């Protein structure tokens, strides 16, 4: 979240400057997409891994501009810049593998009652591209109606760390390099007014190790946006 706040502040500053320079009309087609997300791996199959999916909450923020087709602008392309944060809670202590893909070290926490939190946190800087349909509500040119968008996101992991908490202490770790820094996959968004249901699926694996399953993330969320 600390990385996302400067991102929002820069957008608001740019928006304020644009209106002061008389180019506010162009920003009418600019939009902030923001909302909470839930993420998980769809295909993990290690019986030793115990997930805590109810805790896998994150956030997604995108600043986009809509390039409309035709005068009505019902159809268009949205693109811009986004930041997504994913948190995965498991009993897996360290996501670290050797060159053959075997897990290193004492990595399994056998008793969940002995710790409070154990998560892997990933933050990505991304470029979204959406082909969208957006109608207006009634005769209003300012209020969004039905909207549907399919798209693609490509991103780069700018932060990856683990956080472990028990009754005695909190420890963080960032010194591991087995994270696949590239993230990409399709997205879909459908809604009405300011609210949309959002989904995405990663075709890329979270980890670089070759002898472990492809841990592909999926995310679901509620997004508040103009388009």
N, C-alpha and C positions, 0 to 999 in steps of 0.2 A: 504493500500500500504506500510506503514511503516513496517508491519510485514512480507511482502513478500520480501523486499529487502535483509534482512539478509539471507533469504532462498536461494536466487540466489547467493549471495556472497560465501556462504559455498560450493555450488555446483562447482562454478568456481575454488575455491581454491582446492577442492578435485580433480577436473579434472587436474589442473596444476601439483599437486603432483603426480598423477597417471602416467602422461606422463613422468615426471622426473624420476620415478622409473622403467620405461620400461614396463608398463602394459597398454600402450595406446590402444593396440588392443582390450582389453575388453571394453574400453570406446567407441569404434566405434559403439557399439550396445547400448550406452547410449544416451539419447535424452532429450532435454528440450522442453516441450510443453507449449506454452504461447500464450495468446491472450485475446482480449476483449470479454465480454459476455453481453447478455441482459437477464434479469430474470423477472418473474412475477408469480403470483398465477393463476392457470388455473380455479379454482373452487370457488373463493370468490363470494358470492351472497348477500352481505349486500348492500342494495340500498344507505345507508348513506356513504359508503366508496367510495371516488372518487380517482381513481388511476391516476398517472402521468407516464404511462409506457414508454414514450419517454426518461425519466430520469433514468430509472432502469439499469444503466450501472455498470458493475463490471469487474473483471479480474480473470483469471484462470491460474495457473502455476503448472506444474507437472514435476518432475524429474524422469524419468523412465529408466529401463534397459530391453532390449529385450532378452528373452531366446528363441532362434530359434529352429525350428524342422528341423532336417536333415542338409545336407551340403548347400543347396541353401538358406535356411532360408526364404523362401517365407511366411511360416506360423510361428507364434511364439506367445509367451505370453509376454506382457509388464506389468511391475509392478514397483512400487516405492513409492514416497511420493508427495503429492500435497497440495496446498493451494488455496482455492477459496473464493472470496469476492463477496457478493451480496448486492445490495442497492435497497430498495423498497421505492418509493416516494408516499405518500398518504396524505389525509387530516385527518388521524387518529393520534391524538396527543400522546396518551400513550397506548401501547399494554399491558394492565394489566387486569387480570381477578381474580374474587374471586373463592372460592372452587367449586362453582356450575357452573362456566364457564361464569358468567355474567360480563359484562364490568364494570370496576370501574371508577368513576370520570368523569370529564368533558373532554371527549376524542375526540369529533368531532369538527373539525375546519370548521365552516359553510361557511366561505368566503375565497376562495383561494387567493383573491387579497390582503389579509392582511398579507400574509407571503411569503417569498421568497423560503425557502427550509424547508421541513419536511420529514425526511427519517429514515428508520430503516436499519442499516448496520450490516451485519452478516459475520463473517470470520470463515472458517472451515479448520482444518487440516485433510487431508484425505489420504486413501490408495486406489489407483486405481489398478484395474486388468483388462486387456484387452486381448481378443483373437483376433489376428490381421493377416491380409494378407497384405504384402508389396512387391511390385515388384521394380526392378531397371529400370532406364531409359536407354533404348538401351543396349549397351555393357558396360556401366559404372557401376562399383561396388560401386561408391561413391554417385551417384545421385539417389534420391528416385523417383519412378514413382507413379503408382496408389497404394492407400492404403485404407484399410477398416478395422475398428475395432469395435467390440461390447464388452461391459464390464460392470463393476459394481464398484461403489464407496461407501465406508463407511467412514464417517468422524465424527469429534467432533467439536462443536462450541467453539472456543477459545476466541472469542470476539463478544459481542452483545451490541449495543448502538443506541440511537436515537440522531438525530441532528436537531435542530429547529433554523431557522434563519428568522428574520424579519428586518425591517429598523433600529431597535434600538439595537439589541443584537443577539448573537449566544449562544445557550444553548445546552448542551449535558447531556444525562442521561444514566447511566449504572446499576442503582440499581433496577433491576427487574429480577425475576427468572422464568418467565413463558415461556421462550424459551426452546423448545425441543433441548437439546444439541446434540442428535444423529441425523445424516443425512445419508440417504442411498437411493440408487436407481440405475437403469440401465443407461448406457451411450452408445453413438454411435458416430463414427467419420468416415468421408469419404472425400478423397481428392486426390490431385496429387502434386508431388513435395513437397515443404515445406508447402503448404497450405491445410487446411482441414476445412470442416464445422463440427461443434461439437454440440451435443445436449445431454441433460440429463433430467431425470424426477425423482423427489423425491417421493418415496413411503411413506416417513415419513412426518408428519405434522410439520410446522414451530413452532407451539405453543403446549403447554402441556394441555391446557384447554380442557375438554371433552365435554362441552355443546356449543361449537362453531364449525363451519365447519372446516374440515381438510384443512388447507391452505397449499396445496402441491405446491412447487416451480417447475417451469421448467426453463431451461436455454438454450439459443442458442448462438453460438459464432463462431468466426473465429480463428482457432488455427494454429500457426506456429510451425512446428516440423520436426524432421528428419524421424521418423517412424510414 
